[in-house]
């Protein structure tokens, strides 16, 4: 990532590399900047971004050519261990990790409504 570029310029460069139509790339970049709460930083060089915002910009760049995301309240996390015997271990790990991630998820306006393990 060229740290002298602004967030918007970075997303437009990604769009150009993906051979997106310039108008489509600009529209998509604008949507992603809003979705990831980066619109206030869009005109600042990325070298001045806080680490958390830089992480969100990296995710936004990865989604430049992705289809539109469903609204956050429509997301469901499903975990299906390859070995059913690992279910309790996976549940324990996720139980420990999710609270650590909760503040970051809230900062991104992402809520987890359901966590379930599906048997194979």
C-alpha positions, -999 to +999 in steps of 0.1 A: +000+000+000+014+034-010+011+054+022+012+087+003-021+080-014-054+089+003-079+062+012-100+071-018-071+071-042-060+037-029-094+022-036-095+038-070-061+024-078-073-011-068-103-006-090-080+004-119-058-027-113-090-048-114-099-031-147-131-017-133-150+010-151-138+043-135-173+054-127-181+020-112-149+020-092-156+055-078-191+045-068-180+013-052-151+030-034-176+056-020-200+028-008-171+009+008-158+040+025-192+046+040-198+010+049-164+008+068-169+042+084-139+057+066-156+086+047-141+112+071-106+099+065-110+094+027-091+125+018-062+119+042-030+100+033-032+065+046+001+070+065-020+091+089-047+065+095-050+048+129-041+011+127-078+001+131-088+023+101-060+010+080-072-025+087-107-015+075-093+001+044-074-031+036-107-051+039-125-025+017-098-028-009-103-066-010-140-060-015-137-036-045-148-062-070-169-083-046-207-083-048-226-060-025-225-073+011-258-082+028-267-059+057-249-067+089-280-080+106-284-106+080-250-122+087-249-155+105-217-173+116-218-210+111-190-232+123-188-269+113-157-287+125-144-313+101-143-338+130-174-337+152-153-346+182-137-312+178-170-294+184-165-288+222-129-275+216-141-252+188-170-239+210-145-232+238-121-214+215-149-192+200-164-186+234-130-172+245-123-153+213-157-136+206-157-114+237-122-102+227-135-093+193-167-078+205-154-043+209-139-043+174-171-057+159-192-030+177-168-003+164-177-016+129-214-019+137-214-056+133-234-076+157-234-114+161-269-126+165-263-163+165-233-187+169-240-223+163-221-255+155-236-276+128-229-313+128-212-326+097 
